[in-house]
């Protein structure tokens, strides 16, 4: 399992949790963004800078991710694409996107886009809270624990 991060909008505190997890589990973690993102020196952690443009980073993640990989993103269409490829997807707030839930999330996202396009101020997401960080860390641990258990059985 490799971990891919849609790093353009990933909060710094979430990146720190991911850096620690990659080191602890000796897993490959790649951050993908269209602007430089600092990463610690590690054989497990890398950064891939892509050209600026609409969905360029997302498309690169979809192209490179393999079934069983984990993608960290708050981008619902990206999550849907990687789930369709057989990947796991997790939001920075700790929500595990699944094949069962992603279609409803896409529908809600499209509805909110329609509202915004009509001039309705829908507001943005609230700031990342301590509860969100804990939910993310807990969900990440569960996913990585399942992966570790699966690979030790083989």
C-alpha positions as CSV (number, residue, x, y, z in Angstrom):
1,X,0.0,0.0,0.0
2,X,1.2,3.5,-0.9
3,X,-0.3,6.6,0.5
4,X,-1.0,9.5,-1.9
5,X,-1.9,13.0,-0.6
6,X,-3.8,15.6,-2.5
7,X,-1.4,18.2,-0.9
8,X,-2.7,21.4,-2.4
9,X,-5.4,21.8,0.3
10,X,-4.3,19.3,2.9
11,X,-3.8,21.0,6.3
12,X,-0.3,21.0,7.8
13,X,-1.4,19.2,11.0
14,X,-2.7,16.3,8.8
15,X,0.5,16.2,6.9
16,X,2.4,15.9,10.2
17,X,0.2,13.0,11.2
18,X,0.9,11.3,7.8
19,X,4.7,11.9,8.1
20,X,4.8,10.2,11.5
21,X,2.6,7.3,10.2
22,X,4.8,6.8,7.1
23,X,7.9,6.6,9.3
24,X,6.4,4.4,11.9
25,X,5.0,1.9,9.4
26,X,7.8,2.3,6.8
27,X,5.3,3.1,4.1
28,X,5.7,5.1,0.9
29,X,3.9,8.5,1.2
30,X,3.8,10.8,-1.7
31,X,2.4,14.3,-1.6
32,X,1.2,15.7,-4.9
33,X,0.7,19.4,-5.5
34,X,1.2,22.2,-8.1
35,X,3.3,24.3,-5.7
36,X,6.3,23.3,-3.5
37,X,5.4,21.5,-0.3
38,X,8.1,21.0,2.3
39,X,8.5,17.4,3.3
40,X,10.9,15.8,5.9
41,X,14.0,14.0,4.7
42,X,13.0,10.4,4.7
43,X,13.3,7.3,2.5
44,X,9.6,6.9,2.8
45,X,8.3,10.4,2.1
46,X,8.4,12.2,-1.3
47,X,6.9,15.1,-3.1
48,X,5.7,15.3,-6.6
49,X,5.2,18.7,-8.1
50,X,2.9,18.9,-11.1
51,X,2.1,21.7,-13.5
52,X,-0.5,24.3,-12.4
53,X,-4.0,23.8,-13.8
54,X,-7.4,22.5,-13.1
55,X,-7.3,19.0,-11.6
56,X,-3.7,18.3,-12.7
57,X,-2.7,17.0,-9.3
58,X,-5.9,15.0,-9.0
59,X,-5.3,13.4,-12.4
60,X,-1.8,12.5,-11.5
61,X,-2.9,10.8,-8.4
62,X,-5.6,8.9,-10.3
63,X,-3.0,7.9,-12.9
64,X,-0.4,6.6,-10.4
65,X,-2.6,5.1,-7.6
66,X,-3.0,1.3,-7.6
67,X,-5.7,-0.8,-6.1
68,X,-5.3,-1.0,-2.4
69,X,-3.5,2.3,-2.1
70,X,-4.8,5.0,0.2
71,X,-5.6,8.5,-1.1
72,X,-6.0,11.5,1.3
73,X,-8.2,14.1,-0.1
74,X,-11.1,16.4,0.6
75,X,-11.9,16.4,-3.2
76,X,-15.1,14.3,-3.6
77,X,-14.7,13.7,-7.4
78,X,-11.1,12.6,-6.8
79,X,-12.2,10.2,-4.0
80,X,-14.8,8.7,-6.3
81,X,-12.3,8.1,-9.1
82,X,-9.8,6.4,-6.8
83,X,-12.5,4.3,-5.2
84,X,-13.5,3.1,-8.7
85,X,-9.9,2.0,-9.1
86,X,-10.0,-0.1,-5.9
87,X,-8.2,2.4,-3.7
88,X,-9.1,3.6,-0.2
89,X,-10.0,7.3,0.3
90,X,-9.9,9.3,3.5
91,X,-10.7,12.9,4.1
92,X,-8.5,15.1,6.2
93,X,-11.4,15.2,8.7
94,X,-11.3,11.5,9.1
95,X,-14.2,10.5,6.9
96,X,-13.6,7.2,5.1
97,X,-15.1,7.5,1.7
98,X,-16.5,4.1,0.5
99,X,-18.2,2.8,-2.6
100,X,-21.4,2.8,-0.5
101,X,-21.1,6.5,0.5
102,X,-19.3,8.3,-2.3
103,X,-22.3,8.6,-4.7
104,X,-24.4,10.4,-2.1
105,X,-21.4,12.7,-1.4
106,X,-21.0,13.5,-5.1
107,X,-24.7,14.3,-5.3
108,X,-24.5,16.6,-2.3
109,X,-21.4,18.3,-3.7
110,X,-23.1,18.9,-7.0
111,X,-26.2,20.3,-5.3
112,X,-24.0,22.7,-3.2
113,X,-22.2,23.8,-6.5
114,X,-25.6,24.5,-8.0
115,X,-26.6,26.6,-5.0
116,X,-23.3,28.6,-5.1
117,X,-23.7,29.1,-8.9
118,X,-27.2,30.6,-8.2
119,X,-25.7,33.1,-5.8
120,X,-26.5,31.3,-2.5
121,X,-23.7,31.8,0.1
122,X,-23.2,28.3,1.4
123,X,-20.2,29.2,3.5
124,X,-17.1,27.1,3.7
125,X,-16.1,24.2,5.9
126,X,-15.4,25.0,9.5
127,X,-11.7,25.2,10.6
128,X,-10.1,21.8,11.3
129,X,-10.7,21.0,15.0
130,X,-8.9,18.9,17.5
131,X,-11.8,16.4,17.1
132,X,-11.2,16.3,13.3
133,X,-7.5,15.6,13.8
134,X,-8.2,12.8,16.2
135,X,-10.9,11.3,13.9
136,X,-8.3,11.4,11.0
137,X,-5.5,9.8,13.1
138,X,-7.9,7.1,14.4
139,X,-9.2,6.3,10.9
140,X,-5.7,6.3,9.5
141,X,-4.6,3.9,12.2
142,X,-7.5,1.6,11.5
143,X,-6.7,1.5,7.7
144,X,-3.0,1.0,8.2
145,X,-3.6,-1.6,10.8
146,X,-5.8,-3.6,8.4
147,X,-3.1,-3.3,5.8
148,X,-0.4,-4.4,8.2
149,X,-2.5,-7.4,9.3
150,X,-3.2,-8.4,5.7
151,X,0.4,-8.3,4.6
152,X,1.7,-10.2,7.7
153,X,-0.8,-13.1,6.8
154,X,0.6,-13.5,3.3
